[in-house]
Amino acid sequence: MLIGLVLPWTIVLAASFLSTRRWNWRGQLPVDRALVLAFLWLVFPVVFFSLSGSKLTAYILPALPGAALLMGERIACFCRERRGEKVLRLTGALFVVIAAAGVWYTHRNSQLSLFCIGFAALPLISIGALAIVKPQLRRQLFLMISIAALATAAIGLKCAAPVIARNESVRDLFATADARGYANAPVVQLHTIERSAEFYAANRITYGSDGEPVKFEGAGQVIEAARKSSGSVLCLVPIEYEVQLTTLKQANSEIVGDNGRVALIVVSVK
């Protein structure tokens, strides 16, 4: 996770770790003390939570300021001493690899147009190629690498995020159901728990004693819930299991829609 979170400066952070063998660990100069502090600031949370049996991705975030200080010191050193060509070439190669892998994966696994994907990857490819060919432009390249990463992120959020989010969220499904007159219908979930439903169908989901949304394991539970709710409920179900509801003889089923992963179905008792 740390390798990904410090992008685009992963190679610079690796160079900072390699430089530790030249540090004056017991030095009294402010820069020596700052480097040791930043190193411990980064290492301690990573080691502590790596050993922990209970951890979430966000637990590593407090280590990032320490990483930023280490990477900033290396970049300043490279610019001051006119070094770092190898680091820049490797960073450029990393950019090109990430862009190529991103284009291949996104085109293969999403509905985004190739133009949109290529446009998002263009800053990474162009600056990455320049870093490989002209690493001597270190000051300009360190700035352009930052700009390229931000540009790709901004283009991705504008162009790709809405399409990708549509498959990860049930917002559009509930908007369609609301437009059809089911804005107040109770919501149940069969063979799944959709976290985004807790926001878009707030106060319409049943929770268990453990505080988690109730997950039904059979169509009979959906029918029973419909009987207790004035005859109909909205049911979220993975699309591979929607046949369990559409073939019911005890109830009528109307598919509101699906987002590629789950379907929203109106189940009404006959």
Sequence and secondary structure as in RCSB ss.txt:
>XXXX:A:sequence
MLIGLVLPWTIVLAASFLSTRRWNWRGQLPVDRALVLAFLWLVFPVVFFSLSGSKLTAYILPALPGAALLMGERI
ACFCRERRGEKVLRLTGALFVVIAAAGVWYTHRNSQLSLFCIGFAALPLISIGALAIVKPQLRRQLFLMISIAAL
ATAAIGLKCAAPVIARNESVRDLFATADARGYANAPVVQLHTIERSAEFYAANRITYGSDGEPVKFEGAGQVIEA
ARKSSGSVLCLVPIEYEVQLTTLKQANSEIVGDNGRVALIVVSVK
>XXXX:A:secstr
 HHHHTTT HHHHHHHHHGGGGS TT  SHHHHHHHHHHHHHHHHHHHHHH SS  GGGGGGGHHHHHHHHHHHH
HHHHHHT  HHHHHHHHHHHHHHHHHHHHHHHHHS   HHHHHHHHHHHHHHHHHHHH TT HHHHHHHHHHHHH
HHHHHIIIIIHHHHHHHH  HHHHHHHHHTT TT  EEEES   TTHHHHTTTSB B TTSSB EE SHHHHHHH
HHTTTTEEEEEEEGGGTHHHHT SSEEEEEEEE SSEEEEEEEE 
